[in-house]
Amino acid sequence: METLVAIAILLLALVGPMTIAAKGIQSSIYVREQTIAISLAQEGIEAFVAARNDATLEAFSNDDLTTSWDWTTDGRIDSCRDADGCNIQYVDADPIDSAVACTGANGAGCELYFDDSSSVRARYTFDTDGERTPYSRAIRVSDSPAGNGLRIESTVYWGTQLLSGQVQSLTLTTEIYNLYE
């Protein structure tokens, strides 16, 4: 009987710390997933900020600031204005040129693949030669309610390991403006 009591006490002493350790590991996995999602959402927004800045610099060099906002109406981001949004990747000099339309909810058609080769600029791309990740990104663009600008909403979707693949999402939103027209 004393042996059973001693075993029960030992088991109770071991179960508590093991449960805490398991929860700590689960939390660190989820935090890692969220950190990657935040970075991917931020990258989606930064592509549009870079496009605005590049167009403005080109307009300055051509002494024609009236062209600094032409990239928003030349058709390259039309798919980003749709309800499903678009996705971009940093493989070309101008990431806006790589915009592809998403084909459905939760970033369908805009899945991201991981490429760790040293020859690519971006690690997360559309290239299916890379390793499939749980992430997809949909960037939606609309006219800014304030006028003279664009509202950019970058949403990253992923199936988290902790919740049996349940889809999580994270959205970052900003507005950029045409400062010179």
Secondary structure, 3 states (H helix, E strand, C coil): CHHHHHHHHHHHHHHHHHHHHHHHHHHHHHHHHHHHHHHHHHHHHHHHHHHHHHHHHHHHHCCCHHHCCHHHCCCCCHHHHCCCCEECCCCCCCHHHHCEECCCHHHCCCEEEECCCCCCCCCEECCCCCEEEEEEEEEEEEECCCCCEEEEEEEEEEECCCCCCCEEEEEEEEEEECCCC
